[in-house]
Amino acid sequence: MTDASSTPAIPVTIHRGDYRPPEWQVPDIALDFALGIDETRVGATLVVERHADAPVPLTLRGDGLAPAAVRVDGEAWNDWRMDGPDLIVDLGDRTAATVEVDTVINPASNTQLMGLYASNNMLCTQCEAEGFRRITFHPDRPDVLSRYRVRMEGDKTLFPILLSNGNCIEQGEGAGGDHWALWEDPWPKPSYLFALVAGDLVVNKDSFTTTSGRKVELGIWVRDGDVERTGHAMQALKDSMAWDERVYGREYDLDLFNIVAVSDFNMGAMENKGLNVFNTRYILADPDTATDVDYDGVEGVVAHEYFHNWSGNRVTCRDWFQLSLKEGFTVFRDQSFSADMGSPPVKRIEDVRLLRAAQFPEDAGPLAHPIRPDSFQEISNFYTATIYNKGAEIIRMMATLLGPERFRKGTDLYFERHDGEAATCEDFVRAIEDGGDIDLQPFRRWYEQAGTPRLKLSLAEEDGRWSLDVVQLVPPTPAQPEKQPMMMPLRLAAFAMDGSGDALPDTLFTLTGATQRIALGKFAARPALSVNRGFSAPVIVDFERAPGELAWLAAHDDDPFARYEALQQLMLDTLVAAVSGEKADRRAVIEAVAQTLAGAGADPAFVAEAVVLPSEAFIGDQMVTVDPDAIRRERLALQAAIGAALEGEWRVVLSGAVPPATDLSRAAKGERRLRGVALAYLAATGLADVPALAFRIFSDADGMTERQAALATLAHGDSDERAHALDIFYQRYRDNPLVLDKWFQVQAWSLRPDTVDAVGQLAQHPDFTLTNPNRVRSLYGAFTGNQAAFHQADGAGYRLIADLVIALDPRNPQTAAKMIPPLGRWKRFDEARAAMMRAELERILAQPGLSRDVTEQASKSLSG
């Protein structure tokens, strides 16, 4: 339940401009835990030093806590008071003191999954952003860095494994069947990086030898029976350690690195120093239960959390407004790692697709905010695609502007200057400037302004010489009606389609103003323009190109991402025209898809990405008013046309040998991905034999990638094979929570007209629970991404999500709040739908005792 103390009637807005350095620092802290599922006693000993010029009380943040005892310098202390949830200790004119506070908490009742909580008889912590104050009273701000010494004692049968940050320096037996362990972390860290895990776990052990020759012991801790599924995660960890040494010169700094997998977890994973806590989804993988996408996710998230050791832990954030300092930089690092481990073009396509699906709508809606926000009511609401994914694009643009060598000099200087400090985004940019010898003053606007810039392009010709006129517009967003133009890199190339050989090779231009003219060179006729190659800037490009030009680029452009973009734009133009009631000629799309499929020596993973139609949501993003029913109708029609016209090609893809599920090579994963795309295109035709074909693929599959692709295809229809496959899948995996999530998910994604009712029924299924965030996301989260179903004309989808938020908020406000943004996009829809979405937001806000998380999201979403 949400503690009353953490749910004020009027949420307080915190402003970045109000930042003040901490008045007290805590250089050392000792924690003593007497562990229990229903009761854990916490003794905290804080060595505090005053940094204020004059005497000032010590403020220790709390959330749902009551002090059992307070001592100062070893003596009982009565000069303290509670200020709401916080403990205020008056230390007189002391400049330093040792403050001890005892608290008692109940991990079993902590359904928020923040602080110390119980998960399947295991105790674990999640302290980012403000969970530590749910364990003990503390300043609990990221610019207070401490060395931690942690002693844990508990029942040896219930908690045979006791883990914390740093190194275990001592352990022993206690009384009455208890045992204890003492951990020490030599590196100062903020409280949000504290971690504790106690439970019955088994370990996959390995080691890594650093560049300097130091041996690091590695451990991945899981429940008994799961250790066989940790091999991929362990290899990803070792690959990450080697990559960070090679690419950034960053060596690991402890003798021990542990990971623990937890089934109940609000986030993907957490980078606690030396003890990463992970959602099981991003650790456990084997061919029978994990798809190729799951394997890639494990690799990427393991890398992300490991890279945080330097970009987040050794250099942390001064305050939470600087969250993208660690997250944007680290996402860029994990994206670069994953590209090196696999296919760089395909990885870039995946990253841009995610940006457009999650961040562009955020930038265009009521929750738009800069990557360094100016204010918040609940910091948990700012773990957004803007902070992470757009933040990564901002770092990528700096890397593009400087080039690899100068960017490396800049990051080296950043780590050197700020090691052991709590830094700001400005500190990072300044280090990149100084190390890379560049002036990024106008680039800083990316940190200050929300919204996705739009570039309106037009070609001009004079005496056979062509130029490109660029007009930049940054649209208004909440609280930011007027914007300045952004500095950005723009990669361009131009080609003569007549075969004359005239061309502008790949060239990097830097845009700085609202308008700019770029000389392209001499061409006998209008050149084909390859623009924003590699997605060099996170912008929307408005540029009219004929279908023939797009088809030519899709076949001939020498930049893989630009080829993908050209084909996607061709599809998008055709679909938007059809949805708008214009006559749309599908032949150019069909021919371009055929040409892409026939491309000699093409990477099958790239082909699969290129020929998939744009999503319904992305099509809607191109329209002034979204018509979800028309979008689904026209998308299905184009999919069916491509499926029918190229039926032979799709069947050839499916007739080839299936790579074994154990083969995780780039080529094998690409072939499996293309097979899934081929099956979906054939299914769209409605051909009578396709359900049986899909069921045969489902039954014969030796791994989850093929099995889930076939199941998802069947889930869209109403064949007998659909029901049979869903039942087989459920019976086979009903005892595997992660795989059962897939069963819920494919049904929530279904294109069937009864999906809203089906989701409501699945919410009553015995295996559905609100206590597990993964299960909630697998059903309701997937459903909100099913555009036509969520926006069903009678508003049933909106009511379904609002009911969920109201039921979930008292248990887990963080997860509940994440379900609100789809309701906040009401301005993009017709008035009838918009009215129903607003009504559900108002119903949510009318609930008594609403959390800060949900209150902020719903009120901002309602204001539009």
N, C-alpha and C positions, 0 to 999 in steps of 0.2 A: 504494500500500500504506500501511496505517496504520503510522506510525513507532512503534517500541517505546517511545520516550520519552513518547509521548502516550497509552499504554495501561497504566496502573498496574494491578497485580493487584487491589488494593482501592481503588476510587474514593474520593477525598477529598470529604467533604461540606463545602460552603462555606455559612456562616451569615450572614444579613444583620446580626445583632447584633454580629458580629465586625469590622464595617467600621472601618477606621482611615484617616485622611487620608494621602496619599502622603508618604513621607519625602523623596523627591526629585521635583522638577518638571523638565520639559524644555521651556523656553520656545521653543527653536529647534532644528530638525533639518534636516540636509542629507543627501539620499540620492543616491548616484551608481550608476546601473545600467549594466553592460555586458551587453546583452541577448542571449540565445540560447535556443532552444527546449529544448535538452538541458542547457545550462549557462548560468546567469546569475550574474554576480558583483555583489555588493551591498556598497557602502561606505557606512556610516552614520556621520554626525558629529552627536553629541548634545551640545548645550549644556545642562548639568545644574546645578541649584541646590538646595542642601540646605534642606529645610523642617523637618527634625528639630532638636530642641534640642541634641542631642549627636551626635558623630560616629557614623555608621552606614554600612555598606557599601551600594553601589548595586546593587540587584537588577534585572536585565534578563531578562524572560521570553523563553524560546525554546521551539520545538517542532520537534524533528528537525533542529536546527542544530548546527554546530560552528564556533567562531570560528577564522578563518584568521589573524587578527592583531588585537591590542588595543593601542591607543595612548591615552595621556592627556596632554593639553596638548602634543601634537605629538611625544611621545617614546614609544618602545616600552615597554610596561608588562607586567610579569610578575606583579604582585600581584592575580591573579584566579584563580578556580576555578569549576568546574561543580558545581552542586547539582541533580542530576537533569538536567532539560532546561534549567535556567536558568543564566545567567552572573552571577556575583557578583564585582563589582569593588570592591576596597578602596581608597578614596580618602583614607584617613587622616583628618586633621582639616580637609580642604578644605571650604569652604562652596559652592564653585562649581568647575566644571571643564569641559573639552571632551574628550569620550570618543569615540574612533573605533573601530568594530568592522567588520571585513571578514568576509563570509560568501559561500559558494557554494551555490546551490540548483539543483535540476533541475525546471523547470516541467513537463516532459513526463511525469514520473513522479508528479505530484501529482494522483492520481485523486480525492482528497477534495474537490477544487474549492474549497479554502480556502487563502488566501495568494495567491501568484503561480502561475498554472497555464497550461497550453497548451490551446487549444481551436481545432481546425481551423487549425493553423499561426499562430494569433494568441495573443498573451500578454495576460492580463487578471488582475485581482485581485478577491478577495472577502475583506474583512477583518473584517466583523462576524460573530460577536462577538469571536473571539480568533484571527483569521487573520493579523494583522500579525506575530505572533511566529513565523510560519512563513516570513517574509521576512527579518527581521533581529531581533536582540536589542533589547528595548525594554520599558519598564514595562507597556505594552499594557493599560492600564486607562482607562476613559472619563473619569476625573477628572484625567488628565494631558493638558493641551491645549497644542499646539505650532503654531508657524508653520513651514510646510514649504517647502523649496526642493529641487526634484527635477530631476536631470540624467539623461537617458537617451541611450544611444548604441547603435546596432545596424545590422545590414545593411539598407541602404536598399531593396534589392529585396524582402527578406522583410518588413521593417517600415517601409513608406513613411510611415505615420502614427504619430506618437508623441504620446500624450495623457496628461495628469495633471490634478490639481486646480488651480483658480485660473486664472491667465493665463500664456500662453507669452510669456516676455520676451526670449528669444534662441534662435536655432537656426543650424546651420551644417553644413558637410561635414566628415567625418572621413577617416581614412586607409583605403585598401583597400576602397572602396565603402560605407563606413559613413556615417551622418549622426547628428546629435545635436539634442536640444532641451532647453531649460531652462525649467522651469515654476515659478511661485511663487504660493503661496496666502497672501494677506495676512491671512486670518482664522484665529485659533487654532482648532484642531480636535483631537479625540481620534484616536488611531491607527486606530480602526475605520472612520473616514471617509476614510482614504487610498485613492487609486485610481491605477492605471496601466493603460493599454491601448496595445499596440503591434501593428500588423498592416496588412494590405492592405485598406483600407476606402474606401468612397465616402460622400459626405455629402449630406444634404438640408439646405440652409442657409436660414435665415430670420432675422427680427429682431423684437424687441418693444420698444416705447418705454414706459418706466415713467411713472407719474404725475408724477414730478419732471422728466420730459423726457429721461431718460438712455436711450440706445439700447443694447440688449443683443443681442449676436450669438448666434443659436441654431444648433445643429448636431445632427443625428441621424445617427450613423455606423453603417453596415451593410455587409454583403458586397455585392460587385458583383452586380447583378441584383435586389436587394431594395429599392433606394431608392424605386421606384415605389409600394411598399406602406407608406411612412412618412408619407403625407400626413395621415392621421387622427391619428396620434400628435403630429405637429407642431401641428395645430389644437388638440388637447387641451392641449398645453403652453401655448400662448398664452392659451387660455381660462382655464387654471388661474392663470396669472400675473395676469390681469385680475381674476379672482374674488377672489384672496387680497388684492389691493389694496383692492377694494371692500368685502369683508365683514370682513376682519381688519385692514386698514390695513398689510399687510406688503408691502414693496417688495423686489424682488430686489437683491442687494448686490454683484454682480460684473458685469463687462462681457461675460462669456462664459458660456454655459450649454450643455454638451454632454451628449448621451446616446449610449451605445454598446449595440448589441444583440448578445448572445452566445447561442449555441445550447446550450452546456453550462453550466447554472447551477442551483445548488441551490434558489434562492429565486425569487420573482417579479421582484424588482428591488432595487436598492440605491441609497441616497440620497447617495452620496459627494459632498462639497461641490464643486459646479460640474461634476462628471463622473459622472452617474448611469450605472450599468451595469444593463442590463435583460436578462431572459430574452426571447428573440425573440418568445415567445408574446404578450408585452404591448407589442410595437412594430409588428409586421408585420400589416397587414390590408388586404385588398381584397375586393370582393364575391364573387369566385370562390372565395376560400380561407378567408374569415372569416365566421362567423355574426354575427347581431346581438348575441348574448351576448359574442362575442369583441370586437366593436367597443366595447361598453360596458366590458369588462374593460380594454382598452387605455386608454380615457378615464379610468377610475377609478384605475388603477395609475400612469399618468403624473402625474395630479393628486396622488396620495398621495406619491410620491417628491419632487415639486416642493414640496409643502407642508412636507415635512421640513426644507427650508432654514431655516425658523424654528423649527418644533416638532420639534427633533431635532438640528439642526446649530448654529444660533446659540445655542440653549439645549439643552444635551445632558444626558445622565443622569450622576448622580454615580457610580452603580454599576449593575450589571446587574439588581439587584433592582428598580430603578426603570424597567425596560424599558417598562412600560405608560405611563409619563410621556410618552414620545415616540410610542409606537405607538397606544395607545388614543386619545389626543388627535388624532393625525393620521388615524386611521381615521374618527373622527367628522367631521373636516374633509372628507375625501374623500367620505364618504357624503352630506354636506350639499351639496357641489359637484355630485355626480351627480344628486341630487334636483332641484337648480336647473336642470340641463342637460336633464332629461327629465321624468318623471312622478313627483312626490313620493310619492303613495300606492303606486305600483308599486315604487319604490325601497325604501320602508319595508317592504313585504311581502317583497322579496328579502332585505333585511338580516336581518329577523326569522327567515325560513326558514333562512338560513345559521346564525344563532345557535342555533336549536333543533336543527339537524342536527349541528353540530360542537361547540358549547360546552356545551349542556345535558347531553349524555352525558358530556362530560369532567368537568363538575361533579358528576355522579352516580357517577363511577367511581373507580378506585384512583389515578388521576393528577390528581385534583382539587387545585387550589391557588388561593390568592387572586391577585388581579391584581397584587399586590406580594408575591411569594413570600418565605418565610422562609429557605429553603435550597435548594441544588441541588448536583448532582454535575457535570453538564455543562450549561452555559448554553444550548447549542443546543436542548436539549429544552424550553426555556421560550418558544420562538417558537410559541405556542399560540393557539387560539381564545379562551381565557380572557384572555390578555394583550391580544390585538388586539380581538376582537369584544365581549367583555364589558367590556373597558376602554373601548371607544367608548360603550357603553351607560351607563357610570358618568358619563362626560363629558356625555352627552346629558341624563341626569337633572339634573345641575347646571344645564345650560342651560335646562331646563324649569322648574326651581324659581326661577331668577332672571328669566327672560324675556330677549329679545334684547339690550336696551340695557344692562342690568346685567351680563349675561354678557360682553358686549364690553368693558365697563369692567374686568372682572376679567381677561380675557385680555390687554388692553393693559397692565395693571399687571404681569402675569406676565412678558411680554416685556421690559418696561422694567426690572424689578428684576433679571432673571437673564440678560440678554443677555451672551453671552460666558462663561457659567458652566456648571458641571455641577450640575444641580439635582436635587431629590427630588420625589416625589409630594406630600409634605407642603408643599413650597414652592408647588406649583401650587394646592392646595386653599386655602392661606392667602391667595394672591393673589386667588383668586375670592371668598373671604370679604371681604377688605378692599375690593376694587374693587366688589363687588356688594352690600356692606353686608348680610351674612347670616351667621348662625352655622351652620356645617356640622360642628360637633364630632361629633354622633352619626352623620353621614353617612360619617365616616372608616372606619366598620366595613366598608364595601364594599371597602376596600383591605386589610383584615386578615382577613376571613372568606371561606372558600371555600363553595361550595354555592349552589344556586338556591333563593331563598326561595319558599315556597308560601303563597298567600293562600286561606284557606277562608272563603267568603262565604255569608251567609244573610240573607234578608229577614225583617223583623219589621213587624207592623202594630198600631197602637193608635189607635182612634177615627178611622180613615181616613187616618192619617198613617203613612207608611212610612219605615223606616230600614234601613240596611245594617250588619250586624255583620261586622267583619273580624278574623280571627284569623291572625296571621303565625307561620310556623314556618320556621326555617332548619335543614335536616337536617344530621345529623353527617357529617363527612367525615374522611379519614385525618388523624390528629394533631389534629383539632378536634372532639371529641365534643359539646361544649356551645357553643351560639351565642347571641348577643344579637340582638334584633330590629333590623332595618335601617330607616333613614330613607329614604323614597322618595316620589316624586310619583305620584299615582294619579288619572288623568283618568276621570271618570264622566259619564254622562247617563242619564236615565230617561224612558220614553215610555209614554203610555197607548195600548194597542193597540185600544181601542174607538172611537178617532176623536174622543174628547172634547177633545183638544188639551192635556190636562194634560201637563206635562213638566218635568223638571229639565234645563236647558240644560247644555252642556259646561262642566264645573266641575273645577278642579284642587284636589285634597285632598292634604295632606301626612301620610303615615303615619309615626309615630315609635315606637309601642309594640307590644307583643305582641297587644293587643286594642284595637279602636277602633270606635265607633259613629258612623255618618255619617247625618245626616238627609237624606232625599230629597224630602220634601214630601207633599202631600195627593193621593191618587189614589183613584178610586172602586173600582178593582180592582188586583190585583197588576200593577205596571208591568213593562215590558220593560227590563231593565238592560243598558246598553252600558258595559262595564267595561274598564279599562286601554286606553282609546282611544289610538290611535296607538302602542300598546305603550309607554306612558309609563314603565314599569318592567320590567326583565328578570326576570319572575317567572312561576311557574306558578299559574294561577287554578283553584281547585276550586269550582265553582258549578253546581249542578244546574238546568238549564233544559229545559223541555219542547221537543220538536221544533217545535211550532207557534210558540213564542216565538223560537227560533233562526231559523226560516224567515222570520218577520216582520221580525226585525232584518236578515237578509240582504237583504231587499227594501227596507226603509224607513230604516235607520239613516243619519244624515246624516254619519257619519264613514266614509270609504271603507275604512280599515283594519278598523274594527269590523264592517262588512258582510262583508268577507273572512273575518274571524275567526268570525263567526256561521255562515257556510256551511261553513267548515272544521270547526268544532266539531260541526255537525250530521252531517257525513260521518264524523267520527271516532267519535262516539257510536254511530252505526250499525255501523261496522266493528268496534269493540271488542266490542259486544254479540254480533255474529255470530261473531267469533273465540272468544268465551267460551262459545259454545254456546247463547246466548239467541236467541229469535226476534227478528229484526231486520226492521222494515218499511222497505223502500227507497223507498216512494212519496214521503215527505216530501223526501228528498234529490233525487229525480228532478224533483219539482215546483219545488224551490228552484233547481236548475240551469237548468231551463227558464225560470224567471222572470228569472234573471240574464242568460241569453242574450238574452232579449227586451227587456232594459232599454233604454229609449229614450235614445239619445245616449251610451250607456256607452262608456268608453274600452276598446277591444278588448284592450289589454294587461292592464288590470285584470280584465276578464271572464275572460281566459285563466288568470290566476293564481288567481282565485276558484273556478273550476270544476274545477281539477285536484285529484284525490284526494290526501289526505295520503300521504306516502311510507311504505313498509313499515317503515323504521327508526323513524319518528315514531309509527306505530301501536304498535310494540313498546315504545316508551318509556312508553306508558300502562299497560303490563301488569306485574304482579308477576313473572311468568315469561314470557319471550318465546317464542312458538311460531311460528318463521319460516315453516313450511309452511302452517299455518292462516292466517296473515296474508296470504301470497301468494294462497292459494285464495280467501279472502273478498274481498280487494281486486280481484282479477281478475273475480270474480263481480259485484261492484257496478259495476265499470267496464263490463262487458258489458251489465248491465241498463240503465245510463244510455245507453250507446251504442245499444242496440236501441230503447229508448223514445223517444229523441230523434234517431233516424236521419235523419229529414227535416231537422231543424235543422242537424245536422252536415254533411249534403250541401249545404245552402244555403251554409254558410260556405265550403266547398271550391269551390263553383261560381262564387264571386265573382272579380272581376279580381284578379290577383296583383300587388301593388305591385312595381315593378322593384327589383332588389337594390341598385341605386345610391341608392335613396330611403331615407335613414336618419332620416326624420322620426319623431316619436313615434307618429303614427298608422300609418305604414307598418310599423314594427317590431311594433306591436301586432297588426295584421292578420296578419302572418306568424306570430306566436306563436300566435294563435288558430287558424290553419289547422293548425298542427302538433298542437295539442290535439284538434281535430276529427278528424284522421286517426287519432290514437291511439285515440280512443273508437270509431270505426268498426271499426278493426282488432280491438278487443277482442270484437266481436260474432261474429267468425268468419265473417262473410258472404263468400261465394265470390268476389265481384268485388273485394274490398278489396286483395289483393296486386297485382292488375293496376292498380288505381287508384293505389296507392302507387308502383308502378314508373313509371307515367306521370308522376306528380309529380316523381319522382326524375330522370327523363330530360329533362323539359321545364324543369327549374329553371334560372333564370339566375343563381343565387347559392347560396352555401353554406348559408344558413339553411333554405331549402326542401329542398335536396338532403340535408342531414344529417338533418333531421326525417323525411323519407321513408325514408332508409337505416336509421335507428334503429328505425322501425316495422317494416320488413321483417326486421330482424335478430332480432326476437323470435319470428318464425315459422319454418316449414320449407318454404316455397313455393319453386318453381323461381326465381321472381323474386328471392328473397333471395340465392341464390348468384350469380345474374347481376349484381345490383346491387353486391354486395361486390367482385366481380372487376372490374367497370367502374371503380368508385371507386379500387381499388388501382392499376390500370394507369394511370389518369389522374393520380394524385397520388403515385406511388411515389417520385418524386424531390423531393417537398416534405415535409420532416420534420414540420412542424407539422400539416399536413393528414393525413399518415399516422398521426399520433398519434390522430386522430379515428377512423380505421379500426380501430385496435386497441381504442379505447375503446368503440365501439358494440357490439363483440362481447363485451367483458368485462361490459357492462351487460345483455346479453341475458337474457330470461326463460326461455330454453329449458332443459330439464332437463340438457343435456349441457354447460353452460357451464364447469363446472370442468375437464372434459377439454379443452374448446376453448382455455381460457386456458393450460393446460399445453402444448398444441401450438403456440399462438402464441408462447410463450416460446422455442420452438426455431426460429421463423421467421427467415430470413436478415436481415430488416430489424429484428429486435428486438435490443437491446443493453442491457447493464447500465451502460454508461459514460455514458449520457445520462439525467439525472433525469426529463426530460419523458417519455421513452419508458417508463421504469419506472412513473411515475405513471399514464400513459395505459392501461396494461394492469393492473398489480397494484393500483394505487391505486383505479382504477375498480372492479375486482373486489371489493375489500373493502367497497365501498358497495352491492354487489348482495347484499342481506341473505340471501335464501333460498339463493343459490348458495354464498356464503361459509360459511354455516352448514349446508351439506349434511350429512345425518345421519351419514354414514360418516366425517366429519372430513377428507375430502380437501382441502377448502378451507383448513383450518387448516394442514395439512402443506404445501400449496403456498406459503403466506405464510411459514411458518417456514423452508422451504428457501430462499426468496428472501432473507430476512434474513441467514441464515448465509452465503450466497454473496456478498451485497452488502456486508456489514459491513467486510471487509478493504479494499474499494475506496472506499466512500463511506458512512461511519458515519451521517452526518446523514440521508441519504435512507433508509437501512436502519431507523433508529430510528423514523422517521415511520410505518412499516408495522406497528408493534407494538400501538398502542392498541386496535385492534379485537379482538385476542386477549385484552386485559386486561378485557373486559367479561363475563368468564365467569360472574360471579355472577348475571347476569340470565337465564341460560339453564338448561335442564334439566340434571340431574346428568350424564347421558351426554355431552352436548356440553361442559359445564363441565370434566369430567375430561380430555377430549381437548384442550381449549384450554390447560389447565394443563400437560399433558404436553408440548405444543409449546413453551411458555414455558420449561419446565425443560430441554428439548433445546437451546434457544437459549443458555441460561445455561451449559450444560455445555461450550460450545465454547471451546477455548483461545484466548487472546489477544483476547478480546472487547473492543470499544471501550467507552469510558466512556458514549458516547451510548446504545448498545444495552443495556449492563449496567444502567444506571439505569432505562430504560424497562421492560425485561423484569422486573427484580427488583421494582419497585413494582407492576407489573401482576400479578405472581404473588402478591404479598402480599395484594392485594385491598383 
